Amino acid sequence: MTGILSAGLAWAVPVRPDTLGAHLEAYAAGVPAITALRLCHRFGTGPAAHITRLPRELVLLIEDYVHAANWHLRSKPNCEWRSSFACFESQCEPRKHEGDWSGYAAIVNIYTRECDYCAKNTMYDDNCPYRCPDENNMLCRVCAKGEGPQICHRTCRWRWESEVNQLLRDDAAFVVQHEAGQRIWRDKIRQGPASPFAKYDRILSQHFGLEAYFASTKKGSEHLIWPSHANYQWHELSDIRTTICYLSLPRVGAPEGWTRNSAVDGTKYRIVVEAAKALPVDLTSIATPDAKMRRRFTFAMKTLALTPSVHPSQQHALPVSANKLKMRNDDEHIDAGSEDAEGKKSEPDDILGPEYPQLTLLVNTRFHSHM
């Protein structure tokens, strides 16, 4: 049994990991063109180098146009960031994985019949008479949570799709694709010098002065506020998990501790692992951010079209009000006395609100056992 514990303090903002990845991918598509634009604007020579005469403000507008031309990549239907994350979280539908499921659909058609309206107008018509609310003005569970009406659980379409998913959930082809999607997600968020996410780490560092932090966690008995999802019914409860993600100011080597060959008590049908590790924290790396550091978050969130997003399982970790107050007071003091151009062009922090960034203790624990 090997236990790994890493921990560190950082000023950070929580974001959705799949959204961060998809939006970074779209942003990265425009980086080569923007790099060439900046180099030509700054170092262009000769009578044909008219770009050097453009004002900086116009160059920034051109950069925005280049990035806007790639924003369609953020919401493309086959976005691998979102599809693989859905598999990792067990929030995917079996029938939406690639494959020929017509045989299962034919079986369902034998014993499932749509209403007369849907038979005439196809089940994918949004006016199914069984759609919520019913005659007693009651809503199904998804419509009650505001997730409908496209996935209302009373329509003929949902009943048919549910039967297909029920047959597919144990199909070997679906299981293979589903597990492949989970592996793809783990690989996408793997960080390190030669990892797939390394190029995005460089962009975050060079363009925004920030870092990304990923940590995956499974649903446990303590997660009483773990959100429910309609597609959990097609997966094993032991596979329900998620990845939390934070954008943070650079951290100076988060401490990490290893515990090897810890004693394991396997009596009474349970396994108990006991291990302790004291990890020092470098307090010099978490000084209260000044106004310029705070603007890094605002600029990154706006440029990448991100919003703060806390997974419900993490909402018990409320920020310390004293830290928030101190940061706001420091910002007000610095902004009042700032005379630099960057201070004059500062943008409002509407995206972040008064509570972000937060001083956050980022902890990741992992146990590995070879049976």
N, C-alpha and C positions, 0 to 999 in steps of 0.2 A: 504494500500500500504506500503510495506516494502522495503527499499533500503539498499543494502550492498555494501560497497566499501572497498577493501583492496588494499594496495599499498606498495611497498618496492623497494629499490635499491639493485642490486646485480650484481656481475660479472658473466656473463652467456653466454652460447652458444645455439643457437636455433637448435632443432633436430625434426625429424618427430616423433610424439607420438606413432604411431603404430609400427614403426621400433624400437624405444626404448623399448616398451613393449615386442615385440617378441624376441628381442635379449637379454633382461634381463631374459626372461623366459628360453631361451636356456642356458644362463650363469648360472642361478640358478640351473639347472639340474646337473651341475658338482660340485657345491659347497660342498655337503656332502663328496664326494670322496676326494676332495682337502683338506678339513678340516682334514679328517682322515690322509691323507698323511703328512700334515704339523705336526700334533701332533706326529705321529710315528717317523718322522725324527728328531724331537726335543727332545722327551721324551722317545723314545723307549729304553728298557733295556733288558739285557739277551744276551746270545750267538747267538740267532737267529735273533736279531734285526739288520740285516745287513744294513737296510735302513739308520741307523744313520751315516754310513760311507760315504754316497753319498755326493758329493759336492753340494752346494746350486744351482749352475748353472744347474746341471742335474735335480734336483728337479723341478726347474722352467720349464725345457723342458717337464717333465712329466705332469706338470700342464697344459701346453699348449696343450699337446696331449689329456688330459681328456676333455678340453673345445672343442677341435676340433671334438671330437667324438659326441658332441651334437649340432654342428652347423647346422645339417640338420633340426633341429626343427625350425630354423629361417625362412625357406622358405617352410615349409610343405604346401601342397595345401589347407588344411582346417584350416589354421591359424586363430584362432578366433580374434586375435588382428586386423588383416587386414580386415577380412570380416565385423566385427562389426563397424570398423571405416568407411568403405565404406558406410554402412547403415547410420551412423550418419551424414556423409557429403552429403548424397543423391547422391552418385556416383556409386551405385549398379544397376545392371540390374535385372528387375523383374524375368526373366526366370532363373536366376542363384540361386534363393532361392530354398530351398528344397521343393519338392512337385511333384505331378503328373500333369504335364502340357500337357500331350499327347492330351487331348481333344481340347485345344487351337491350338496345332500344326496341328491337323487334319483339323480344320476349315481353317487355313491359307493355307494348302496344296490344298484346293479346288480352291482358286482364285489366288494363287501365283505360277508361273512357273519359273524354272531356265532356263538358256541358255542351248543349246545342249551340250556344253562341260561339264558343271556342272552336267547335267542330266546323263551323261555317267560316270563321274569320281567322283560324289558326290559333294555337294556344299562346302564341307570342303577342297577341293583341293585349293592350293594356287595359281593356275594358271588360275583363272577365267579371261576370255578375257576382262571383263569390269573393271578389277582392274586399279587403277590409274598408270600412267597418261592416259587421254583419247586421242582421235585422234588430239586434239588441244594442247596436252601437258599440260593440265590443271589438277589440283589436287583437290580432295575433301577437306573439312575443316580439317579432322583429319590427312590426309596425308600431307597437307600443313603445319601442326604444327609438323610434324615428329612423329606422334603417330601411323602411319601405319607400315607395310602394313596389319598386322593381322586384324585390324578393319576398313579397307578401306570401305567407305560408298557407293561404287559403285558396290561391288560384289553381286552376287546372295545370298551368305550366309548372308550378312548384311541385305539385303532387307527382307529376310525371318525372321531373328531374330528380326528385327525391328517391323514387323507385329505382332509377338508373344508377344513382350513386350508391344505393344500398347493395346492388348486385356487384358493382365495380370495386367496392372497398377491399375485397379480398382477392381481386384479380392480380396475378403475378406481374403482368405488364404495368399495371398502375403502381404497384408497390415499388418496382424497380425505378420508375420515373420519379416517384415521390422521394425516395431515398437519394436519388441523384440530385434532385433539387436542393435537398438539405445539405449535401456535400458542396454543391456550388456556392451556397450561401456562406458556409464556413470558410471556404477558400477566398471568397470576395472580401471578407472583413479581416482576413489574416494580415497582420502588420509585421513589418520587418524590412531590412534593406532590399531583399530580393522577392518580396511578396507582391501579389497583385495590387494591393492597396498602396504600395510605396509611391506610385506616381501621384496619387491623390494626397498623400501625406506631404509630398513636396509642394504641391499647389497650395494646400492649406497653410503651410509654413511660409512660403515665399510671397504669396499674394495677400494673405490675411493675418499672418502672425499667430496662427492658432494650431491646435492639435486635435485629433479625433481620438476618442476613447470608446472601445467596444467591450462589452462583457455580456455573456449569455447566461441565462438563468432558467431553470425549470420551475413549473408550478409546484409549490409545496403546501403542506398543511397550514403553514402560517399565512399563506396568501389568500386571505378571506375576501379581498377586494379584487382578485384577478378577474378581468372582464370575461364575460361569456361570449361565445361566438357560435353562430348557427352551424358552422362546418366542423366544430369539434366532434360532433356525433359520428363523423366518418373516420375518426382516428382514435388510437389508444390514448387513454388519459395520461399515461406515462410519457407521451410524446409532446405534451403541451408545454411550450417554452417560448422564450422571446429573447431578443438581444436589446440591451439598453445602450444608448449612445449619447455621448456628450461632446460638445465642442469646448475646449478649454484653453486657457493661456498655457504656454509651454511649461511643462513640469520637468524639474531637474531629477532625472533618474529615480522614478518611483521605486521605493524599497521593495524587495521581494525575498520571501523566506521559504525554505524547503524543509519538509519533514519526511524522512524516508523510513520505511519499515516500521511504521507505528503499530503497536500491539492492537490486534483486532479481536474483540470478544464476540464469538459467534454463537454463544449459548442462548437458550430460550428463544430460538427462532428470530434473532435480531443481530444486527452487526453494530457495534459501538466503536467508533474511532475517537481516540482522545489524543489531541496534540495541541501544543501551545507554542506561540512564537511572538516575541516582542519585536516590533519593527520601528526603528527611529524615523522621524519625519523631519525633513529639512524646512524649517519655518521661514528661512530667508527667501524661499522660492514662492511664498504665498502672500507677499505684502499686498496691502489693499491696492487694487488697480487705480491708476490715475485716469483722467478723462481720455487720454489718448488710447490707453489699453481698452477702456470700455468701448470706444468707438470701433475697435477691431471687431467686436461682436456685432455691433449694429451694421457695419459695412458688410461683413460676411453674410449675415442673415438676410439682408436686403438683396445683395448681389446673387446669392444662391436661392433666393425665394424660400427661405426656411422660416418656421415659426417654432417657438418653444413647445415641446411635446414631452410630457412625463408619462411613462407607462404606469397604469394604476397600481401595480404592485410596488412602485417606488414612492407613492404619494404620502406614505407615512413619514418620509424624511422631509419635514418642513424646514424652511430656512430659519436661521437665527435672526430675529428682528434687529438686534444690535449691529450685526454685520451689514445688513441692508441700509440701516440708518447711517452708519459710518461711511459707507460707500457714497451714498447720495450727498451727504454733507461735504465729503472730500471733492466730489465732482462739482458741486455748486461753488465751492471755494476756488478750485482751480480754474473753472470756466470764467468766473468773475474776473480773475486777474490775468487771464491768458491774452496775449497780444499776437500770437502767431497766426499764420494764415489758416492752418488746419483747424484751429479753434474757431475762427470766424466762419468756416464752412461746415461746422459740425451739424449733423442731421439729428432730428428728434429720435428718441429711443422708443417710439411707439411700438415697434415690433417686440422689444424686450420687456417693456413695462418696468415698473420700479423694483420688481423682485429679482431681476436677472441682470448680470450673472450672479450665481450663488457660490459661496465658499462651500465646496462639496468634498466629502471624504469618499473617494472612489476605491472600492474594495472588490477584489475578485478572488474567489476561492475555488480550487479545482482538486479533485481527488481521482487518482488513477490506480486501478488494481488489475493485476494480471492473474486470472484464476487458472 
